[in-house]
Amino acid sequence: MDKRISNETARIIQLPKILDERGNLSFLESENHIPFKICRTYWIYDVPGGELRGSHAFKRQHEIIIALSGSFDAVIHDGVEEKRYSLSRSYYGLYLPPMHYRTLDNFSTNSLALVVSSTPYEEDDYIWEFDEFLQLKKMGVK
């Protein structure tokens, strides 16, 4: 597990937005608009009403979460406090550094969440239990 000290916090990143009467365009570039190299992308869709997605943290992975369509909330815990981010604009991305526990909820009908990740899928990078996450944070794992 990477124990480097990090002052990184979850935050909204505004992505480029090109306005055009024919329709707007937004984009992101690896290591330019986001602070990491993109290794994987995935999307979450067709979430039934009242369901949660996520509910885990990553030891090493950085990610950006974007609401491409519709809206949903990201509930983020940094080990000390919890914040709720409402995502509903495709030109805003929520940046999450490692060691932030996240749960996605409150999905609107036809919402589409795009997740851009700094690592390939690695099962051992996941922290599924919130109590384990809090314990690692208390131990100083950043």
Salt bridges, closest charged atoms under 4 A:
ASP2 OD2 - ARG4 NH2 2.33
ASP20 OD2 - ARG22 NH2 2.66
GLU63 OE2 - ARG102 NE 2.75
ASP73 OD2 - ARG84 NH1 2.97
ASP105 OD1 - ARG84 NH1 2.84
GLU122 OE1 - ARG60 NH2 3.24
ASP124 OD1 - ARG60 NH2 3.38
ASP125 OD1 - ARG60 NH2 3.75
